[in-house]
Amino acid sequence: MSGQVHCMAMRLNLDCNACCRKMRRILLRMKEIESHLIEKQQNRVTVFGRFVPADVAIKIRKKMKRRVEILEIQELIGHVEEIKNNFRVIT
């Protein structure tokens, strides 16, 4: 696990409810991810936590067996607890 707190947005094909459920299960089992947001209509997944972004994307690609495109990575410095409280888990 990395000491840096990151917020990463990814795009992957979530074409059915089963794919969304599988994605949610994978994210909940990853200890480095503190919270997540799955947007099925936009085929977008946003994760928040202490992790190395490339490692998380590779893990998701291997488990979902789908192409993962990293859209945006933000390294969060400073008011981490404040940001974490504002970031909700929505699926």
Backbone bond lengths (Angstrom), bond angles and torsions (degrees), N, CA, C in turn:
res aa  C-N    CA-C-N  psi(-1)  N-CA   C-N-CA  omega(-1)  CA-C   N-CA-C  phi
1 M - - - 1.451 - - 1.513 109.92 -
2 S 1.284 115.47 145.43 1.452 122.35 179.62 1.522 109.84 -91.70
3 G 1.324 116.32 153.02 1.449 120.28 176.99 1.519 112.73 -80.33
4 Q 1.325 117.44 -14.66 1.455 122.11 -177.93 1.527 110.29 -83.82
5 V 1.322 115.09 142.76 1.461 120.72 176.42 1.525 107.95 -95.75
6 H 1.334 116.02 127.60 1.459 121.65 -177.85 1.521 110.50 -124.52
7 C 1.317 113.99 152.85 1.458 122.83 169.54 1.526 105.08 -123.74
8 M 1.336 116.83 119.62 1.461 120.53 -173.65 1.522 109.91 -126.48
9 A 1.318 116.04 132.92 1.465 122.51 176.01 1.527 108.31 -107.48
10 M 1.334 115.81 133.58 1.460 121.73 -179.05 1.517 109.73 -130.33
11 R 1.319 115.66 155.27 1.458 121.13 174.28 1.521 107.47 -117.18
12 L 1.343 115.94 129.96 1.443 121.29 171.53 1.519 108.89 -151.63
13 N 1.297 116.31 158.81 1.453 121.45 -173.40 1.525 110.61 -75.24
14 L 1.334 116.15 109.75 1.467 122.77 176.34 1.522 106.99 -115.86
15 D 1.322 116.35 77.13 1.458 120.09 -170.98 1.520 115.11 -85.63
16 C 1.329 119.11 -11.17 1.469 119.66 -179.39 1.532 109.93 -142.97
17 N 1.323 115.65 168.95 1.461 120.61 -179.31 1.520 111.99 -65.87
18 A 1.332 117.32 -33.24 1.458 120.58 178.51 1.529 110.78 -63.85
19 C 1.323 116.75 -37.79 1.474 120.88 177.72 1.532 110.15 -64.16
20 C 1.314 116.36 -40.96 1.470 120.46 178.80 1.525 111.01 -64.84
21 R 1.331 116.16 -41.87 1.468 119.82 178.34 1.521 110.90 -63.73
22 K 1.328 116.73 -42.57 1.463 121.48 179.00 1.531 110.06 -63.02
23 M 1.329 117.07 -43.52 1.464 121.59 178.15 1.521 110.61 -60.86
24 R 1.318 116.82 -44.84 1.466 121.95 179.80 1.532 110.72 -60.98
25 R 1.336 116.45 -44.55 1.471 120.85 178.88 1.524 111.21 -61.12
26 I 1.319 116.60 -43.06 1.469 121.29 179.82 1.520 110.39 -62.68
27 L 1.339 117.07 -45.48 1.462 120.80 -178.63 1.522 112.09 -66.30
28 L 1.323 117.41 -38.20 1.460 120.58 -179.98 1.531 112.14 -67.85
29 R 1.310 117.00 -28.40 1.472 120.84 179.75 1.525 113.37 -82.71
30 M 1.326 117.54 -14.08 1.469 120.82 179.75 1.527 108.64 -83.73
31 K 1.325 116.30 115.67 1.463 121.22 -174.08 1.520 113.35 -68.29
32 E 1.331 117.51 -27.57 1.457 119.76 -176.49 1.522 113.13 -75.75
33 I 1.328 117.49 -16.48 1.466 121.06 -179.41 1.517 109.48 -92.23
34 E 1.344 115.57 122.97 1.463 120.85 -177.53 1.517 111.63 -88.23
35 S 1.325 118.12 -37.11 1.458 121.26 176.08 1.529 109.47 -153.81
36 H 1.334 115.52 163.61 1.461 120.41 -176.60 1.522 110.77 -148.62
37 L 1.316 114.79 163.53 1.457 122.67 177.18 1.525 107.38 -140.02
38 I 1.331 116.57 122.88 1.458 121.69 179.22 1.522 108.08 -110.85
39 E 1.327 116.39 120.58 1.465 122.23 177.74 1.521 107.67 -112.45
40 K 1.332 115.95 98.74 1.458 121.05 -174.60 1.528 112.00 -66.65
41 Q 1.314 117.92 -40.73 1.463 120.93 -176.69 1.528 111.87 -63.45
42 Q 1.327 117.30 -36.09 1.467 121.91 -178.90 1.528 112.72 -94.16
43 N 1.357 117.65 0.02 1.472 122.19 -175.80 1.529 110.57 53.31
44 R 1.330 116.18 47.16 1.455 121.93 -173.08 1.529 110.31 -130.22
45 V 1.325 115.96 137.34 1.459 122.31 177.10 1.523 107.55 -127.59
46 T 1.342 115.98 129.69 1.462 121.34 177.95 1.523 107.89 -118.15
47 V 1.338 116.16 131.16 1.466 121.03 179.83 1.521 109.66 -124.03
48 F 1.333 115.66 152.23 1.450 122.83 -177.62 1.519 108.27 -135.59
49 G 1.341 117.02 132.90 1.458 119.71 177.43 1.513 112.16 162.11
50 R 1.313 114.36 -170.70 1.470 122.40 179.41 1.527 108.12 -98.19
51 F 1.327 116.28 97.24 1.452 121.01 -176.40 1.516 110.72 -155.30
52 V 1.324 115.13 167.68 1.464 122.26 171.78 1.530 105.86 -93.72
53 P 1.331 118.86 116.79 1.472 121.44 -173.02 1.527 114.69 -54.28
54 A 1.307 118.16 -43.21 1.471 120.25 -178.74 1.523 111.21 -64.26
55 D 1.328 117.17 -38.85 1.468 120.86 179.80 1.522 111.83 -63.95
56 V 1.329 116.66 -41.79 1.462 120.95 179.54 1.527 110.02 -65.97
57 A 1.316 117.84 -42.49 1.467 121.31 179.05 1.528 110.76 -62.71
58 I 1.318 117.52 -40.16 1.470 121.19 179.26 1.526 110.38 -66.47
59 K 1.338 117.46 -42.72 1.465 121.05 178.07 1.523 111.19 -60.33
60 I 1.324 116.39 -44.88 1.463 120.41 -179.50 1.525 110.23 -65.24
61 R 1.334 116.88 -41.00 1.466 120.20 179.41 1.528 111.14 -61.27
62 K 1.334 116.75 -42.47 1.465 120.38 -179.08 1.525 111.67 -68.32
63 K 1.327 117.24 -40.30 1.461 120.07 -176.65 1.526 112.78 -77.70
64 M 1.326 117.36 -36.07 1.466 120.77 -179.89 1.530 112.32 -85.79
65 K 1.340 116.64 -19.19 1.468 122.30 -176.27 1.533 110.86 57.49
66 R 1.337 114.92 41.72 1.464 122.13 178.29 1.524 109.73 -138.59
67 R 1.319 115.04 156.64 1.459 120.84 178.39 1.525 109.74 -69.80
68 V 1.337 116.95 133.84 1.468 123.10 179.30 1.521 107.91 -116.59
69 E 1.321 115.98 126.17 1.463 121.50 178.08 1.528 108.17 -112.56
70 I 1.331 117.30 120.95 1.458 121.33 177.96 1.527 107.79 -80.49
71 L 1.326 116.03 119.74 1.462 121.30 -178.10 1.521 111.75 -90.35
72 E 1.324 116.60 -42.75 1.458 120.24 -173.70 1.526 109.39 -156.01
73 I 1.326 115.47 141.05 1.469 121.72 174.89 1.510 107.37 -129.56
74 Q 1.332 115.95 127.34 1.459 121.20 175.51 1.518 108.62 -119.03
75 E 1.322 116.25 128.70 1.455 120.58 174.09 1.523 106.60 -94.12
76 L 1.317 115.68 118.71 1.454 120.83 -174.61 1.523 109.63 -95.88
77 I 1.321 115.36 125.06 1.463 121.96 -178.88 1.516 107.56 -124.44
78 G 1.310 116.18 139.00 1.462 118.91 175.04 1.505 113.22 101.94
79 H 1.294 117.35 -113.99 1.458 124.04 -170.02 1.532 111.18 -76.95
80 V 1.312 116.58 64.19 1.456 121.74 -175.06 1.524 111.34 -66.70
81 E 1.323 117.74 -43.96 1.469 120.70 -178.96 1.525 111.03 -64.03
82 E 1.318 116.31 -38.16 1.457 121.16 178.84 1.535 110.48 -64.08
83 I 1.329 116.67 -44.57 1.450 121.50 179.65 1.517 110.20 -67.09
84 K 1.330 117.15 -40.85 1.463 121.94 -178.54 1.521 110.71 -62.72
85 N 1.333 117.96 -39.01 1.457 121.00 179.65 1.515 111.88 -68.20
86 N 1.323 117.95 -29.10 1.461 121.83 179.71 1.526 112.37 -82.61
87 F 1.322 117.45 -18.07 1.473 122.80 -177.61 1.518 108.29 -91.13
88 R 1.322 118.53 113.71 1.458 122.62 -175.85 1.508 111.44 -100.59
89 V 1.318 115.45 153.12 1.460 120.95 175.93 1.513 108.02 -89.32
90 I 1.341 116.33 112.00 1.463 122.20 -178.90 1.524 108.09 -130.01
91 T 1.315 116.88 132.22 1.466 119.54 176.84 1.503 109.88 -127.04
